[in-house]
Amino acid sequence: MKIPKRLPRDLKALVELEEAFGRLTLLSADMRRRKGAASIQLTYMDGSDTLVTIDADMYYNKYERKIEEQSQTHRRNINVFRKAVLAS
């Protein structure tokens, strides 16, 4: 798999913001690539009870002839997953 020549700027900004306000430990990093696009997902543990997921998509818009980026972050309490496992 080829690595994109540059990573999304929004992803870098979100990681810096999350690291500034919390003690993050990287749990997993995943990158998927398809024709004209790349998707990156980072999962962090903040303290002992919060999961932080940062997603970034970078793709080429052939109609406007430019590279576009989308990034977002999610925070979930680990107890949500514990309850789901115990309920099943």
C-alpha positions as CSV (number, residue, x, y, z in Angstrom):
1,M,0.0,0.0,0.0
2,K,1.3,3.4,-0.9
3,I,1.5,6.1,1.8
4,P,0.0,9.5,0.7
5,K,2.7,12.1,0.0
6,R,1.1,14.4,2.6
7,L,-1.2,13.8,5.5
8,P,-4.4,16.0,5.9
9,R,-3.7,19.3,7.6
10,D,-7.0,19.1,9.6
11,L,-5.9,15.8,11.0
12,K,-2.6,17.3,12.3
13,A,-4.6,20.2,13.9
14,L,-7.0,17.9,15.6
15,V,-4.2,15.7,17.0
16,E,-2.4,18.8,18.3
17,L,-5.6,20.1,19.9
18,E,-6.4,16.8,21.6
19,E,-2.9,16.4,22.9
20,A,-2.8,19.9,24.3
21,F,-5.9,19.3,26.4
22,G,-5.5,15.7,27.5
23,R,-3.1,12.9,28.2
24,L,-3.6,10.7,25.1
25,T,-2.2,7.2,24.6
26,L,-2.3,5.9,21.0
27,L,-4.2,2.6,20.8
28,S,-4.5,2.1,17.1
29,A,-3.8,3.7,13.8
30,D,-5.4,2.6,10.6
31,M,-5.1,3.8,7.0
32,R,-7.1,2.7,4.1
33,R,-6.4,3.7,0.5
34,R,-8.7,3.5,-2.5
35,K,-8.5,5.1,-6.0
36,G,-8.1,8.8,-5.6
37,A,-8.7,8.8,-1.8
38,A,-7.1,7.9,1.6
39,S,-8.8,7.5,5.0
40,I,-7.0,7.6,8.3
41,Q,-8.4,6.7,11.7
42,L,-6.5,7.2,15.0
43,T,-7.8,5.8,18.3
44,Y,-6.5,7.2,21.6
45,M,-7.2,6.5,25.2
46,D,-7.6,9.7,27.3
47,G,-6.9,9.0,31.0
48,S,-8.7,5.8,32.0
49,D,-12.3,6.1,30.9
50,T,-12.5,7.9,27.5
51,L,-11.8,6.8,24.0
52,V,-11.0,9.5,21.4
53,T,-11.3,8.7,17.7
54,I,-10.0,11.0,15.1
55,D,-11.0,10.3,11.5
56,A,-9.6,12.1,8.4
57,D,-10.5,11.6,4.7
58,M,-8.5,13.1,1.9
59,Y,-9.7,12.7,-1.7
60,Y,-9.2,14.3,-5.1
61,N,-12.1,16.1,-6.6
62,K,-11.7,15.7,-10.4
63,Y,-14.4,18.2,-11.3
64,E,-12.8,21.1,-9.4
65,R,-9.3,19.6,-9.8
66,K,-8.2,20.0,-6.2
67,I,-7.6,17.8,-3.1
68,E,-10.3,18.0,-0.4
69,E,-10.1,17.1,3.2
70,Q,-12.6,16.2,5.9
71,S,-11.7,15.6,9.6
72,Q,-13.7,14.9,12.7
73,T,-13.2,13.7,16.3
74,H,-15.4,11.6,18.6
75,R,-15.2,11.1,22.3
76,R,-16.8,8.1,23.9
77,N,-17.0,6.9,27.5
78,I,-15.5,3.4,27.9
79,N,-18.6,2.5,30.0
80,V,-20.8,2.6,26.9
81,F,-18.8,-0.3,25.5
82,R,-18.8,-2.2,28.8
83,K,-22.6,-2.0,29.0
84,A,-23.0,-3.1,25.4
85,V,-20.7,-6.2,26.0
86,L,-22.6,-7.1,29.2
87,A,-26.0,-6.7,27.6
88,S,-25.2,-9.1,24.7
